[in-house]
Amino acid sequence: MSEKTLTRMDLSEAVFREVGLSRNESAQLVETVLGHISDALVDGESVKISSFGTFSVRDKAARVGRNPKTGEEAPIPPRRVLTFRPSHLMKDRVDDGNKR
């Protein structure tokens, strides 16, 4: 597997090359899209990107956890967690990449 990480700068550079906007406009476009996605998730909405996957927020109930070092029980408060479910097309594409 590759150790490379795709960054915002990489995305804006790809938009710059593919779409032909200026570098500043490309960066602003990426920031705007990511901002809309983030805002929707904060509001509890799901974000579905066709052929890619679905981001959603799930509520987890409070529970009792255990410190692995001491074995002492500790309460874990309720919280919201972000989940991602890839589309079947994305799963197939990643699986095909494993066969190379």
ABEGO torsion letter per residue (X at the ends): XBABBBBAAAAAAAAAAAAGBBAAAAAAAAAAAAAAAAAAAAAGBBBBBBGAEBBBBBBBBBBBBBBAAAGBBBBBBBBBBBBBBBBAAAAAAAAAAAAX
